[in-house]
Amino acid sequence: MGNAAASQCYPPRRGTTVFSGRRIFYELCDDEQGREEPDREHTGLFYFRGKPGAPFAIVSPGGGFSYVASLHEGFPYALEINREGYNAFVLRYRARAWR
């Protein structure tokens, strides 16, 4: 997707699922697991709800092994997939710099 298509995705418009009051982030670990392994904290899936029963896609954004580029790399793709009626998930995983 080119920059022109990405710029059309932002900002989300009122009336979209972002503003509907529905939960959009699902953590992959609970509080106890997060305390045991702090780098697992805040890992999860952002959910872009499509049509009921529609297929889904999982977007795994990059970040050069030092961060996860959910906002500027994952969300634009998920929004485009979602606009076609599909369910989309953006994975927020842990990134650890090389030691």
N, C-alpha and C positions, 0 to 999 in steps of 0.2 A: 504494500500500500504506500503510495507516495505521500509527500508532505501535504499536498492539497487535500487529499482524502482525510488525512489525520486531523487537519485543522477544522474540518467540518464536524468532527465529533465533539468538540469542546466549545463552550461549556454544555453540560447536559441540560436539556430543556425541562422546564416544569411539566409535570404530568408523566414523565418517564418513571421507570421503576426506581431510579435513584431517589426520587422525591416521594415515592408512594408510601413510605413508612414501613416497607417490608425489609426484613433482614437481608443484607447483601454480603456479609463476611462471616465465614464459618471457620473457627480456629481448629487446627489439627491436634492440639494437645490441650489438656486441662491445666488448671492453675498449678497443681502439684508437679506435673511433668515439666512445666515451665520453670518452676523453682529448682528442680533437679538438674535441668539442662537449660540454662538461660538463653542459649542461642536458638532454642526451639520455640521460644516465646514469640507470639505474633505470626507464626506460620499458619497458613490456611488457604482458603479458597474464596475469592470474590465471585459472587453468583449474579450473572446477568440473565434474568428470567425471560425465557422465550414463550412460545405457544405451548400449552399443555400437551405432553406426549411427543414433542418435537425432539429430533436428535440433538446431541450436544457436542461441543468442542472444548478441549482443555488447552488454554494458552499458557505456555511456560516462557515468560519473558527472560531475556538475558540480563547482563549487568557486569560482564568482565570479571566474574568470580569475586567481586568485592561488594556488590549490592544487587538488589533485584529491581529491575526497571518496570515495575507494574504500571505506574501512571503513564509514562510516556511511550512505553513499548507494548505492554499487555492490554491496557484498556482500549486503545484505538482499534485494535483487531477485534477484541471482544464486542465492542459496540457495533462494528460493521457486521459481524456474524449475527448478533442479536437483532439488528434491524431487518434481517431476512427471516426472523421468526424462530431462529434456533436458540437453544440454551447455550450459554457460554460460561466457562469458569476460567478465572485467571489465578494461577498458582502463585502464592507468595511463599517461597521456600527460604531456607536459611542459606546465607552465603557467608563463607568464611575465607578471609584473605589467606593466601599461602603463607605459611610460617617458615 
